[in-house]
Amino acid sequence: MPKVTIGIYKAYRNSGNLRFHKRNTKKHWKHYFIEIDEYEEEYSFGSEWVSSLRAIFLKKKQLYKKQFICEECGCIYTNYVKKNQDEDDNCPRCNE
């Protein structure tokens, strides 16, 4: 099952729902992602703790949700693209 990275953030390990973190503790990297099950076509949200080296690698692969306008047919569609990518050629109407 492929994982689509939504975000990489620093968080306290020992904090959670309605709890405050302990004093003198450090933040660690947390990876938030969407798992895609290709056979059943289901999406599930997940998170995991990662090392600082893996966090740098995952930040490079992080995708952002942006809106694009097709120049041929004029439809507006959204797609997940990498950072600083301003063009997308995957129009759902033109590629059918």
Buried (B, 14 or more C-beta within 10 A) or exposed (E): EEBEBBEBEEBBEEEEEEEEBEEEEEEBBBBBBBEBEEEEEEEEEEEEEBEEEBBEEBBEEBBEEBEBEBEEEEEEBEBBBEEEEEEBEEBEEEEE
